[in-house]
Amino acid sequence: SQTILAYTAVGFDGSGNLIPAVSGTTQAVGITLYDIVTPGSPVQGVPILVQGCLNKDMITWPASYNTDEKKLEAFRGAPTPSSIVVRKVYLGATVAQP
Protein backbone atom coordinates (compact mmCIF):
# COMPACT_ATOMS: atom_id res chain seq x y z
CA SER A 1 0.00 0.00 0.00
CA GLN A 2 1.06 3.61 -0.54
CA THR A 3 -0.22 7.18 -0.65
CA ILE A 4 -0.28 8.89 -4.04
CA LEU A 5 -0.38 12.65 -3.45
CA ALA A 6 -2.84 15.01 -5.12
CA TYR A 7 -1.80 16.29 -8.57
CA THR A 8 0.69 13.45 -9.12
CA ALA A 9 1.42 12.19 -12.63
CA VAL A 10 0.19 8.59 -12.72
CA GLY A 11 0.13 5.63 -15.07
CA PHE A 12 -0.73 1.93 -14.96
CA ASP A 13 1.52 -0.98 -14.09
CA GLY A 14 1.53 -4.24 -16.06
CA SER A 15 -1.53 -5.46 -14.13
CA GLY A 16 -3.53 -2.29 -14.79
CA ASN A 17 -3.11 -0.86 -11.30
CA LEU A 18 -2.78 2.91 -10.86
CA ILE A 19 0.75 3.89 -9.78
CA PRO A 20 2.92 7.04 -9.85
CA ALA A 21 4.39 7.35 -13.35
CA VAL A 22 8.06 6.48 -13.81
CA SER A 23 9.93 8.34 -16.54
CA GLY A 24 11.01 5.93 -19.26
CA THR A 25 9.15 2.98 -17.70
CA THR A 26 5.50 3.80 -16.94
CA GLN A 27 3.65 6.09 -19.39
CA ALA A 28 1.99 9.03 -17.62
CA VAL A 29 -1.71 9.00 -18.51
CA GLY A 30 -3.30 11.30 -15.94
CA ILE A 31 -3.12 13.41 -12.80
CA THR A 32 -4.62 12.50 -9.43
CA LEU A 33 -7.22 14.95 -8.16
CA TYR A 34 -6.69 14.30 -4.45
CA ASP A 35 -4.50 12.19 -2.15
CA ILE A 36 -5.16 8.49 -2.73
CA VAL A 37 -4.29 5.89 -0.11
CA THR A 38 -3.97 2.56 -1.85
CA PRO A 39 -4.79 -0.60 0.05
CA GLY A 40 -2.83 -3.82 -0.37
CA SER A 41 -5.24 -4.73 -3.18
CA PRO A 42 -5.52 -2.95 -6.56
CA VAL A 43 -7.04 0.55 -6.72
CA GLN A 44 -10.24 0.59 -8.73
CA GLY A 45 -12.61 3.38 -9.70
CA VAL A 46 -10.42 6.37 -8.77
CA PRO A 47 -11.04 9.47 -10.90
CA ILE A 48 -8.00 11.06 -12.55
CA LEU A 49 -7.65 14.10 -14.79
CA VAL A 50 -6.94 12.95 -18.36
CA GLN A 51 -7.33 16.15 -20.38
CA GLY A 52 -6.10 19.71 -19.99
CA CYS A 53 -3.22 22.14 -20.31
CA LEU A 54 -1.36 22.26 -17.00
CA ASN A 55 1.35 24.36 -15.41
CA LYS A 56 4.48 22.21 -15.01
CA ASP A 57 5.11 23.66 -11.55
CA MET A 58 1.66 22.71 -10.22
CA ILE A 59 2.11 18.97 -10.78
CA THR A 60 3.54 16.69 -8.09
CA TRP A 61 6.24 14.89 -10.06
CA PRO A 62 7.60 11.48 -9.10
CA ALA A 63 11.38 11.55 -8.52
CA SER A 64 12.23 10.10 -11.95
CA TYR A 65 10.96 13.31 -13.62
CA ASN A 66 14.09 15.19 -12.60
CA THR A 67 14.44 17.56 -15.58
CA ASP A 68 12.17 20.12 -17.23
CA GLU A 69 12.44 18.18 -20.49
CA LYS A 70 11.08 15.00 -18.89
CA LYS A 71 8.24 16.94 -17.27
CA LEU A 72 7.25 18.77 -20.46
CA GLU A 73 7.26 15.48 -22.42
CA ALA A 74 5.69 13.25 -19.75
CA PHE A 75 2.34 12.79 -21.48
CA ARG A 76 3.56 12.64 -25.08
CA GLY A 77 2.37 9.38 -26.61
CA ALA A 78 -0.18 8.65 -23.88
CA PRO A 79 -3.08 6.51 -25.12
CA THR A 80 -6.53 7.95 -25.81
CA PRO A 81 -8.43 9.46 -23.98
CA SER A 82 -5.38 11.07 -22.33
CA SER A 83 -4.74 14.51 -23.74
CA ILE A 84 -2.61 16.43 -21.25
CA VAL A 85 -0.26 19.19 -22.32
CA VAL A 86 2.32 20.46 -19.81
CA ARG A 87 3.60 24.01 -20.16
CA LYS A 88 5.91 26.35 -18.30
CA VAL A 89 4.06 29.44 -17.04
CA TYR A 90 6.25 32.50 -16.78
CA LEU A 91 5.89 35.06 -13.98
CA GLY A 92 3.34 37.67 -15.02
CA ALA A 93 2.03 35.67 -17.99
CA THR A 94 -1.71 35.19 -18.29
CA VAL A 95 -1.36 32.10 -20.52
CA ALA A 96 1.00 29.13 -20.66
CA GLN A 97 3.92 29.54 -23.01
CA PRO A 98 4.83 26.80 -25.54
Backbone as a ProteinNet text record, in pm:
[ID]
protein_1_A
[PRIMARY]
SQTILAYTAVGFDGSGNLIPAVSGTTQAVGITLYDIVTPGSPVQGVPILVQGCLNKDMITWPASYNTDEKKLEAFRGAPTPSSIVVRKVYLGATVAQP
[TERTIARY]
84.3	0	88.3	32.1	105.7	7.6	59	-22.3	28.8	-61.1	-27.8	-83.6	3.3	-38.1	-123.7	-202	-284.1	-195.7	-245.7	-179.7	-51.9	-45.2	69	45.4	148.6	141.8	137.5	36.5	19.2	5.1	29.4	12.8	-35.8	-27.6	-72.8	43.3	49.1	151.6	105.9	183.8	152.7	22.1	-26.5	-152.7	-270.5	-245.4	-352.8	-382.6	-293.3	-311.1	-255.5	-321.9	-278.3	-155.8	-48.6	75.2	133.7	221.8	291.8	371.7	367.1	439.2	589.8	660	806	860.7	937.6	992.7	1069.1	1033.9	1101.1	1052.7	963.7	914.6	762.7	695.8	550	497.5	420.6	365.3	269.6	292.3	199.5	71.9	-43	-170.9	-268.5	-237.9	-330.3	-268.9	-351.7	-312.1	-414.8	-367.8	-461.6	-525.7	-649.3	-722.3	-718.1	-681	-669.2	-577.4	-535.3	-450.5	-525.9	-456.6	-516.4	-432.2	-496.5	-429.1	-468	-369	-397.2	-389.8	-485.7	-479	-381.3	-369.4	-283.4	-334.6	-464.7	-523.7	-527	-552.3	-552.3	-652.6	-615.5	-703.7	-797.2	-925.8	-1023.6	-1118.1	-1159.2	-1260.7	-1217.5	-1090.1	-1042.5	-1039.4	-1105.5	-1103.7	-967.2	-922.3	-799.8	-828.1	-754.5	-765.3	-691.8	-758	-694.3	-685.6	-741.7	-732.9	-712.4	-630.4	-609.6	-470.4	-452.2	-321.7	-281.5	-172.6	-136.4	-0.6	10.9	135.5	229.9	347.1	448.3	476.9	475.4	511.2	397.7	279.3	166.1	145	223.2	210.9	309.5	265.9	354	423	550.6	623.8	693.5	679	760.3	909.4	994.8	1138.4	1205.6	1157.9	1222.8	1206.2	1113.2	1096.1	1182.2	1313.1	1409.2	1461	1405.6	1444.4	1318.8	1330.6	1217.4	1176.8	1274.5	1243.8	1155.2	1188.3	1108	966.7	955.5	824.2	739.7	799.5	724.8	683.3	755.5	726.4	655.3	620.6	568.9	447.1	358.9	233.8	234.8	346.4	355.5	346.7	256	237.1	140.9	79	-17.5	-138	-193.8	-307.8	-434.3	-523.5	-653	-728.7	-797.7	-842.6	-749.4	-630.6	-538.2	-497.9	-510.4	-473.8	-428.1	-314.5	-261.2	-139.1	-138.6	-25.8	32.7	163.8	232.2	309.8	291.9	359.6	427.9	525.3	590.7	517	472.9	406.3	507.5	526.8	625.2	561.4	636.6	588.7	526.5	403.2	333.9	256.5	274.7	203	59.9	-32.3	-170.7	-207	-116	-135.8	-5.9	-18.7	99.8	176.7	307.3	392.4	434.5	441.4	482.9	627
-119	0	124.6	235.4	361.1	476.4	599.1	718.4	788	813.5	889.4	1029.5	1129.5	1265.1	1327.1	1426.9	1500.8	1563.2	1567.4	1628.8	1556.3	1426	1344.7	1285.2	1286	1219.4	1069.1	1002.4	859.3	782.8	653.6	562.6	429.7	325.9	193.2	94.9	5.2	-98.2	-210.5	-314.6	-424.2	-496.4	-483.1	-545.9	-451.1	-327.2	-229.4	-153	-159.7	-86	54.8	151.9	290.8	308.3	366.1	388.9	523.5	584.2	703.6	670.4	758.5	735.5	734.3	656.2	648.4	682.3	789.4	833.5	721.1	695	593	451.1	431.4	298.2	289.3	379.3	380	506.6	494	608.5	686.3	816.8	902.5	917.1	891.9	900	996.1	1041.2	1129.9	1190.4	1270.3	1341.4	1308.9	1273.5	1249.9	1381.7	1374.5	1495.3	1520.4	1419.5	1430.2	1318.1	1324.7	1218.7	1086.5	982.4	849.2	754.9	689.4	589.1	454.5	385	256.5	145.6	56.3	-59.7	-162.5	-275.4	-381.9	-440.3	-422	-473.1	-362.4	-395.2	-294.7	-181.6	-61	54.9	50.8	60.2	59.2	177.2	234.2	338.4	472.6	507.7	637.3	735	851.2	947.3	1014.9	1031.4	1106.3	1203.9	1312.6	1410.1	1354.9	1349.8	1295	1394.4	1513.6	1615.1	1752	1834	1970.5	2019.7	2149.6	2213.6	2259.8	2204.9	2225.5	2292.5	2371.9	2436.3	2330.5	2319.6	2221.4	2228.6	2347.4	2365.5	2333.8	2304	2271.2	2120.4	2042.8	1897.3	1840.5	1739.8	1668.6	1559.9	1580.4	1488.8	1379.7	1253.9	1148.2	1177.9	1123.6	1155.4	1133.2	1039.7	1010.1	1122.8	1213.9	1330.6	1443.3	1429.5	1519.5	1631.3	1645.4	1756.1	1819	1945.1	2011.6	1939.1	1888.5	1817.9	1695.9	1617.3	1499.7	1540	1647.2	1694.3	1743.8	1821.6	1876.7	1768.6	1657.2	1548	1428.8	1438.5	1324.8	1257.9	1334.7	1278.6	1255.3	1286.8	1264.3	1114.7	1077.7	938.1	862.4	932.2	864.9	817.9	703.4	651.2	734.1	729.6	795.1	733	809	946.1	1049.7	1010.1	1106.9	1214	1337.4	1450.6	1564.1	1544.3	1643.4	1708.7	1841.2	1919.4	1990.9	1981	2045.6	2163.8	2278.5	2401.4	2468	2549.2	2635.2	2767.7	2813.9	2943.6	3041.5	3150.1	3249.6	3353.8	3406.7	3506.4	3623.6	3655.6	3767.1	3730.4	3608.9	3566.5	3528.8	3555.9	3518.6	3387.6	3337.2	3210.3	3130	3000	2913	2937.7	2934.2	2954.5	2819.8	2807.8	2680.5	2648.5
0	0	0	-47.7	-54.3	-62.1	-45.6	-65.3	-190	-283.4	-404	-380.4	-376.6	-345.3	-454.9	-417	-512.5	-619.7	-741.4	-856.9	-899.4	-872	-912	-1050.1	-1133	-1263.4	-1237.7	-1295.3	-1271.9	-1402.7	-1393.8	-1506.5	-1453.3	-1535.8	-1495.7	-1502.3	-1403.4	-1408.5	-1502	-1515	-1605.9	-1575.6	-1452.4	-1412.9	-1422.5	-1467.3	-1479.5	-1352.4	-1254.3	-1129.5	-1142.8	-1083.7	-1086.3	-996.8	-1052.8	-978.3	-1021	-939.1	-984.6	-1111	-1209.7	-1335.1	-1309.7	-1389.2	-1380.7	-1518.5	-1526.3	-1653.9	-1722.4	-1849.1	-1926.4	-1901.3	-1802.7	-1769.8	-1774.3	-1702.6	-1694.5	-1760.1	-1866.9	-1938.6	-1848.7	-1835.1	-1761.9	-1843.9	-1780.9	-1851.5	-1785.4	-1663.1	-1593.6	-1469.6	-1402.2	-1280.3	-1172.1	-1052.5	-942.9	-901.5	-854.7	-816.2	-666.1	-590.1	-444.8	-396.7	-269.3	-214.7	-220.4	-264.4	-273	-187.6	-92.1	-11.4	-68.7	-121.8	-185.2	-82.1	-84.6	5.1	-51.6	13.8	-36.6	-166.6	-194.3	-318.1	-423.6	-549.5	-656.2	-635	-679.2	-671.6	-791.9	-764.7	-873	-858.3	-970.3	-969.5	-914.6	-925.8	-876.8	-993.1	-979.4	-1089.9	-1103	-1227	-1255	-1368.4	-1371.2	-1479.3	-1600	-1716.6	-1835.6	-1950.3	-1932.9	-2037.8	-1977.1	-2043	-1999	-2032.4	-2016.4	-2031.3	-1892.2	-1840	-1700.5	-1685.2	-1578.7	-1541	-1484.8	-1542.7	-1500.6	-1350.7	-1295.6	-1155.2	-1058	-1108.6	-1022.1	-1009	-1081.2	-1078.3	-976.4	-900.7	-808.6	-889.7	-918.8	-1006.5	-927.6	-968.9	-910.2	-933.2	-849.4	-851.6	-986.1	-1066.6	-1194.7	-1297.2	-1273.4	-1361.6	-1305.9	-1324.2	-1260	-1350.3	-1470.8	-1558.4	-1617.7	-1658.3	-1722.9	-1850.6	-1924.9	-2049	-2023	-1921.8	-1888.7	-1847.3	-1771.9	-1727	-1844.4	-1932.9	-2045.8	-2145.4	-2149	-2242.4	-2177.1	-2051.1	-1974.7	-2036.7	-2096.9	-2147.8	-2299.1	-2363.9	-2508.1	-2536.9	-2624.6	-2661	-2571.5	-2476.1	-2388	-2469.9	-2436.1	-2512.1	-2492	-2591	-2581.1	-2464.7	-2382.4	-2398.1	-2336.9	-2293	-2233	-2333.1	-2290.3	-2374.4	-2283.4	-2218	-2125.4	-2188.1	-2183.7	-2231.9	-2111.4	-2092.1	-1981	-2035.2	-1973.3	-2016.2	-1898.6	-1928.5	-1830	-1830.5	-1714.3	-1703.8	-1648	-1718.8	-1677.6	-1588.7	-1492.8	-1398.4	-1472.9	-1439.9	-1501.9	-1626.4	-1679.4	-1799.4	-1762.7	-1853.9	-1829	-1899.8	-1982.8	-2052.2	-2047.3	-2062.5	-2065.6	-2194.5	-2185.2	-2301.4	-2359.7	-2493.3	-2554.4	-2524.6
[MASK]
++++++++++++++++++++++++++++++++++++++++++++++++++++++++++++++++++++++++++++++++++++++++++++++++++

